[in-house]
Amino acid sequence: MAIFTKTTKEKKVTKATHAKKVETKLGARVNVIVRPHITEKAAVLAEKGTYVFEVAKDTNKIEIAKAIEALYKVTPARVNIINLPDTRVFVRNRKGVKSGLRKALVTLKSGDKIETL
């Protein structure tokens, strides 16, 4: 029954080949940057050339820099990461946990700006 056997030319779909499909055509992961972190302190930093973003918990500085280049077409000079822990909250007589987040402080070269913020 040669109809149901695999030929040698067929490729197996593995986790590695599936992960490549998640990447965009520019090479950066799609879900690296969650959203811009907009606060008064972030607005003051933006005037000095440092922008604040919420990022996924499993990313590193290199991935964040590549994603900024792909999305905003600017080159980051430096990327710093801040991990904020989970915080306990008490609302309406119930205890709970507010999930922490991971922020990236992206410093751009002098003269570069991100206009969408």
N, C-alpha and C positions, 0 to 999 in steps of 0.2 A: 504494500500500500504506500506508494511513493507520494501520493497526493497529500497526506497529512504530515509528512516529515519536513523538518526545516532544511532549507538550503544553506550553504555556507555564506552566501552573500547577504542574508538578512542580518540586521544589527539588533542586538538586545537593547532594550530601553532600561538604562540603569539610573541610579540617583544622580550620577554626575552629568549625564546627558540631559536629564530633566531639569537640573539646576541651571544649566546654560539657557534654557528657554525662559527662565524668570528674568534674566538680565535684559536690559534695554539694548538698543542698537549702539548706544554710546559706551557701553561697558560697565555702567554703574548699576548697582542693585536698585530695584524699584522702591523698596520700602526702607531705605536708609534714613531719610529725613521725614519725620512725621509731620511737623508743622513749624512755622516760625514761632518763637516764644516772645510774645509782645507784652512788655511791661514798661513802666517808667524807667527803670534801670537799664533795660535793653535799648530804649530810645536814646538814652544818654550815651551808651556805648556805641550805638550806630553812628552817632555824630563823629566819633573818634575812629571809625573804620572797623569796629568789631561787631559782628552780628551774632545773635543768639538763636539757636534752633533746638527743638526737641528732636531727639534721634532714637532709633530703635536700640534696645538694650544689648544686642549682640554685635554691634558694629564697632569698628576701630577707627583710628584717626585717618588712615589712608583711604578707607572706603568713604568716609565723610568728605574728605577733600575732593575725591573723584566725583562724588555726587553733586557737590557745589559747583564744580567746573562744568558738569553736564547740564545742570538746571539753569544756572545763572550766567554762564559764560565768563566767569572771572576766576582768577587764580588765587587761592588762599595762601597767605604767607605762613600762617600758623593756625593750628587747631588744638584747642584745649577742651577736655571733657570733664564734666561734673556729674557725679552720681548722687542724686537725692534719695534718701532712704524712705521706706514706707512710714507713714505717720498714723498714730492712733487718734481717732476722733470719737466724740460723744455727741450724738444727735438724737433728739426725741427719746431720751431714756434708753438708748441702745448704743452699745459699743460697736465700733467698726474700725476698719483700716482703709486709709486712703493710699492708693498705690503710689510709689515713688516714680521718679522719672529720670531720664538721662539727658543732660543738656550739652550742647557743643557750642563753644565760643570760637567763632571763625573770624580770624583777623585777616583782612585783605591787604594787598600791596597798596602803597600810597597812590591815590589817583583812581582806584577802582571803587565802584559803588554798586549796591544792589538796589534797584529802583522799586521793586515790587513790594517792599515792606512799608 
